[in-house]
Amino acid sequence: MTFKRGEVLRSLLHYLPDSYLSLWLALFPLTYLAHIAEEYWAGNGYSTYLLKNRGVDLSPARFLTLQSLGLILMIVGILLAVNLGFPKRMLVILGAITLVNGLVHTCRSISASLYEPGLITSLMLWMPLGGATLLMLFRTMSPVSFVLAVLIGAAICGLVEVISLRGGRLIKIN
């Protein structure tokens, strides 16, 4: 018996009750905590990295405030998705966010030839979790719903990137 790429992961969905989808959703805030910890403490922290390499002043306190807000929004989104009946769509959104964020950390580290705080959890947790999630849910939703959820996740990741490069502000203040 041969399996096409991604077929094994997708077949798991048929055996996972909704409670397991909830557990899969819970992996995202748990891995987010690990990612925040690495960005805060590793390599003098992401705030120091941004100031030294990009000239962006994002204080550690503002960084933690924004990351806490992100974690709260993620948890609220997950609770809404479970209670309102769209856990698969939320999984795709979160999968796209983590995969894109991981790719951004990786590409910046490679292009600058230096470690960027968040790289290790991106490579070890977020990219595998995001990629596996997208692969598992590909073809379990309509193509339009899947692509829309991926685009929403990528847009959220892009917005977070813009905010961080503006020192934690949505609008750049000189």
Residue pairs with C-beta under 8 A, 6 or more apart in sequence:
5 135
6 135
6 136
6 138
6 139
9 132
9 135
9 136
10 135
10 136
10 137
10 138
10 139
10 140
12 136
13 136
13 137
13 140
16 24
18 82
18 87
21 82
21 87
21 88
21 91
22 82
22 87
24 91
24 133
25 78
25 81
25 82
25 87
25 90
25 91
25 94
26 78
27 129
28 74
28 78
28 94
28 98
28 129
29 71
29 74
29 75
29 78
31 98
31 121
31 125
31 126
31 129
32 70
32 71
32 74
33 71
34 121
34 125
35 101
35 118
35 121
35 122
35 125
35 126
36 64
36 67
36 71
38 117
38 118
38 120
38 121
39 45
39 46
39 63
39 67
39 117
39 118
40 46
40 60
40 63
40 64
40 67
40 117
42 115
42 117
42 118
42 120
43 49
43 115
43 116
43 117
44 117
45 60
45 63
45 117
46 58
46 63
46 116
46 117
46 118
46 164
47 58
47 59
47 60
47 62
47 63
49 116
49 117
50 56
50 57
50 58
50 164
50 165
51 57
51 58
53 112
53 114
54 165
56 164
56 165
56 166
56 167
57 167
58 164
58 167
58 168
59 168
62 167
62 168
63 168
65 168
66 163
66 164
66 168
70 160
74 94
77 90
77 93
77 94
78 90
78 94
80 90
81 87
81 89
81 90
82 90
88 137
88 140
88 141
89 141
89 145
89 149
91 133
91 137
92 133
92 134
92 137
92 141
92 146
92 149
92 150
92 153
93 149
93 150
93 152
93 153
93 156
94 130
94 133
94 153
95 129
95 130
95 131
95 132
95 133
95 134
95 137
95 150
95 153
96 130
96 134
96 149
96 150
96 151
96 152
96 153
96 154
96 157
97 130
97 153
97 154
97 156
97 157
98 125
98 126
98 127
98 129
98 130
98 133
99 126
99 127
99 130
99 131
99 134
99 153
100 130
100 153
100 154
100 157
100 158
101 118
101 122
101 126
101 157
101 160
102 122
102 123
102 126
102 127
102 130
103 122
103 127
104 157
104 161
105 116
105 118
105 119
105 122
106 119
106 122
106 123
106 127
108 116
109 115
109 116
109 119
134 150
137 146
138 146
139 146
141 149
162 170
163 169
163 170
166 172
